[in-house]
Amino acid sequence: MTALTACPAELRRLDAEDPLRSLRELFELPQGVIYLDGNSLGPLPRAAPQRVADAVSRQWGQGLIRSWNSAGWFDMPQRLGDKIATLVGADPGEVVATDSTSINLYKVLSAALHGAERDHPGRKILLSERSNFPTDLYIAQSLCAQRGLTLKLIEPEEIDGALNVEVAVLMLTHVNYRTGAMHDMAEVNRKARLAGALTVWDLAHSAGAVPLELKASGADFAVGCGYKFLNGGPGAPAFVWIHPRHSEQLSQPLSGWWSHAAPFAFTPEYQPAKGITRYLCGTQPILSMVALDAGLDTLLAARDLAPAGQPMVALRAKSLALSDCFIQLVEQHCQGLGLRLITPRNHKQRGSEVSWALDVPAAVPSGSSAYAVMQALIARGVIGDFRAGDGDAQPDILRFGITPMYLRFADIWNAVEHLRQVLQGGEWQRPEFARKQAVT
Ligand SMILES: *Cc1c(COP(=O)(O)O)cnc(C)c1O
């Protein structure tokens, strides 16, 4: 590998003066890795192994079943939910950490459709985006089939025109997983409300990435992911938020005992719990909850460094500065090498990831050049990811998560240097980089 051009003093100064620079020390980051995939799986918080080990050997090993009370296992969904609430613009008692994003979406989408049916019987359309994350669309398809509804899929710019009196629910992902494009949540909510439709938001790429004002924005329902920007570990519990105006009015279909008003009364009749607790189902994976708690604490640590104790505002400012730097450096240093920016440049329309299409022919027949370039980058320790296109309007993309908790301007510089070398020397065309892995 050719030596990288040294990072300019100007960028090193930005790192030295960064008020959030100490947050990097909260993570275990492997030597020689520049991690640009925290939007897919957040890295390991340094505190997590110790906390999980304590939950295993002391709480489980010694405390045994007593730990449901003595170690606070029982109310972890609410306790972690309150921490998440501070990051997404909700009030205490409005969020629970539980289950997976897909399962939570099933619960809230059912509740939303139930609410729409009650208030506007006859509305038969569930509206979403064609480029929404597939699991969201699959869950929506299942519910539509059960309820005799139609899932209508549109492009983001068609939302206004499609919000008519037939729409029961509008289900959107706030930041698009492929392009990093972000909706104006308050504006969409306002229009949906005028049209009489309820809104369901997926915050998988927003929670812990951008400031959110869920409640003030007029949203109805939201779900989000624990293992991406919240650093909760592989398969971490996800979360649910419902506007309190709905929480006692609507029911969710997975009415397990943890959603019961008194689970330990063991009564045969179902009686839903008050508030957001109704959106639990069964027993939580406590060891995973403990790891998620450690992940949430990394974000809350930013509060102590941020002006006015607003962690997401400070993290957002750094995320935008890093992303702008990345875009600018790629456009300068990789000019003419085929990269085309997919993510909106406008700050208001961008989440915390930057994606590029690659307009060069693949090295092997039926291969993807973007895939091979990402594999070559990963081999150099620059970890982003690849997302396949549809062979039509959606191109294959190279996707880079920009996570201000632990990335430095020098990392951005070095990542771009590696990208330039991989593309310029044709290194990506080596046959081993065309080989497909199960998870991209
Ligand atoms: C990551 C992601 C999910 C993940 O769902 P799981 O149930 O955790 O597998 C769902 N929706 C969106 C938009 C995502 O980005």
The ligand as a Gaussian input file, in Angstrom:
#p B3LYP/6-31G(d) Opt

LIG

0 1
 C      -32.180000      -1.092000      10.478000
 C      -33.596000      -0.858000      10.157000
 C      -34.582000      -1.722000      10.610000
 C      -34.168000      -2.966000      11.371000
 O      -35.201000      -3.748000      11.779000
 P      -34.912000      -5.020000      12.707000
 O      -36.228000      -5.477000      13.116000
 O      -34.007000      -4.576000      13.807000
 O      -34.173000      -6.018000      11.891000
 C      -35.898000      -1.419000      10.358000
 N      -36.236000      -0.309000       9.651000
 C      -35.293000       0.544000       9.185000
 C      -35.697000       1.767000       8.440000
 C      -33.955000       0.288000       9.409000
 O      -33.024000       1.106000       8.940000

